[in-house]
Amino acid sequence: MQEMQVIIFLHGWGKSKKDYKELLDLLVKKYTVYALDLPGFGQTPIDRPFDLDDYVSYVYKFIKKKNLEKVVLAGHSFGGRVSIKFALKYPELLKKLILIGSHGIERKNLLIKSINSIKSIKLITPDFFQRIFRQVFGSNDYLGASPAMRETMKKVVGENLEPELSKIKVPTQLIWGENDHTTPIWMGKVMTAQIQGSTLSVIAGGDHGVPYRKVKEVANAILNN
């Protein structure tokens, strides 16, 4: 009997592996599934601010501890950012890369552009700044995070991966919700254009939470690719 492929799933910011249980339960049809709680989330504590390389190192150590080879690495949102960096650093360990509504493209000019688009200074309210701030950082959880996790988020989002995308040589599948407002579909299209040989599956009616709101559609996209 042929040994099943291994898939490692990395969650989004503010989430944990338990939020993806329904999807992971469907993936066992094809894969041996591992889902990690990255440091600072779920059941994995964090004792200091992490940067992206720290998260990559955490995944690397897990793979080595389990003696895994040529795994499929799937990441949603923040988990996608970690997965991109991992694929750049350790391509020899990956059979395939799956990015679901992934972060990684810089949005630092969003705040400036948004303020410049306001015609009246009276419209620039605290709510406006909070909304744009959350868009820039790609998460609604920053303001409620611990000091260590706030510093972690600053370190993570401060690294723009767009210039590195063309260096990815691992077979890559991108999955995006057509109505994703956190990582808009244009980001998925940019990534697809820059990652050689990659494919993009668009989930109709899906938003940023497609792995847990459009579970069957995402599972089918992964299982049938």
N, C-alpha and C positions, 0 to 999 in steps of 0.2 A: 504493500500500500504506500502511495506517495505521501511524503510528509507534508503537512499543511504549512502554508506560508505564515509568517509571523507579521502581525500589524501592531504597532505601538501608537496609541492615540494620546495626543496632548490637548488639553482643554483650553478654553478661552479665559481671559482675565475675569476674576470674580467668580469663576465656576470651579467645579471639581469633577473628577471622573464620574461621580454618581449622577451628574446632570445628563450624561450621555448614555445611560444604561440601556435605554430602549434601542438606540442605534447599535451599540456594541453587541447586544444580544442577537441582532440580525446578522452582524458580520461574522459570527462564529460558523456560519454556513460555509465559509471559504477560508477563514483565517483562525489561527491561534491568536487570541486577542489579549494584549496587555494595555491597560490604561493607567497613566500615572497621575498622582496628585503632585504637581510641581511645587517646589518649596514656597511656602507662604499661602498655600491654598489647601483646602480639604484637610486631610489628616497629616500633611507634611509641614512641620514647623519651619520657620526661618529665623536665624539668629543674627542676621546682618543684611544690609541691602545687597541685592544681587544685580549683576548686569547680564547681558545676553549670553556672554561666554560662560558665566557661572551656570546658567540653565542648560546650555549645551553640554557642559561638563557633567551635569547631573544625569542627563539622558545617556551620555556616553558610558558613565560608570554603571548605570542600570543594564545596558546592553552587554557590557563585559561581564558583569556579575552573573547574568543569566546565560552566558556563553552563546549568545545569539549571533547569527551571521545573515547578512543580506536581508534585512527587515524592510517592511513597508512602514514608513513614518508618516502619520497623518496628523495634521494640526489645524485646529479651528481658531481663528482670530489671533490672539496673543500666542497660542500654541503653534500657529502657522509661522509666526515670526521666528520662534525658536527653531522650528523645523527647517526653515530656509537657511538659517545660520548653520545648523547641523549639517545640512546637505553640502554647504560650501566647505565645511571643515573636514567632514568625514564621509565623502561620497562612496568610499570603498565599503562602507557598512550598510549601504542602502540598495535595495532592489527597486524601490519606487518611492516617490514623494507625492503626498496628497495634501493640497492646501485648500481649506474651506473658509471662505470669507477672511482671508489672511491679512493681517497687518504686515507692514514692512516698507510701505511707500510713505515718504515724508509729507507731512501736511503743515509745516511750520508757518507757511504764508497765509493759512486760512484765517487767522485772527485779524491780520492786517487788512486782507481783502474784505472781510466782513465789516470791519469798522469803516473802511473807506466807502463802502456801499451805503452806509447810513446817511440819510440826507439831513437829519436833525439830531443834534447832540442830545436832545431830550429823550430820544429813543434808545440811547445807550444806558441801559438799566443794569442793576446787579444780576437780574435773571438772564439778560443778554450775555453778559460776560460768562456766567456759569454755563450757559448752553454752549457757547463757542469753545470755552475751555474744555468741556467734556468731549466735544467733537475733535479738538486738536489732539487730545490724549487718547481718544478712541475708546473710552469707557465711562460708564456712569458711576463707577465705584471709587474713583480717586479720592473724593472728599471724605469718604467714610473709612479710608484705609489707615492702617497704623503708620507711625513715622517711618519704620523700616520699609514698609511696602510703598509708601509715597516716594521714598528715595529710589526704591527699586524701579518703580514705574518711570521716573524721570530718566534713569540710566537706560532703561530698555527702549523707550520711545525716542531717545536722543540719537539712536543709531539708524541712519537711513540705509536700507538694504537695496534700494533700487539700482544703484550703480553696479551691484554685484550679481544681479539676477542673470545676466547673460553668461556668467561663469558656471551656472548650475548645469551639470551634465547628466544628472540622474533623470530617468523617465518621470515626468511630472503630470499629474492630473489636478486641475483646479475646479472647484465646485463653488458656485456663487448663487445667492438669492437675487432674483432680478430686482427686488425692491429693497436691497440692503442700503441703509442710510449711514451705517457706521463705517463700513468699508465699501463705498459705492462700486457698482459694477464696472465703472471705468478703471478702477484699480485692478480688477481681475483681468480685464482686457490688456492693460499695460503689462502685467506680469506674464500673461500668455504670449504676448508679442516678443518679450525679451528672453523668456526661457525656451531655448531651442527645442522643438519637437513636442512641446506641451499641448495639452488639450483643455478646453474650458467647457464645463457642463453648467448650464444656467437652470436653476430650479424656479419654475413658474410660480409666481405669487409668494416666493420666499423672501424673508428678510434676513437680518444678520444671524438670527437664531435658527437657521435651517437644520442644524444637526439634531435639534430637539423639538422643532416645530414641524419640520417636513422630513420626518424620520425615514419613512419608506422610500421617498424619492432620493434622499441622499444615499441610503443603503443600496438602492438599485444602481445608482451612478457608480458607486465604488465596486460593487460585486460584478457588474457587467462590463467593466472597463479592463 
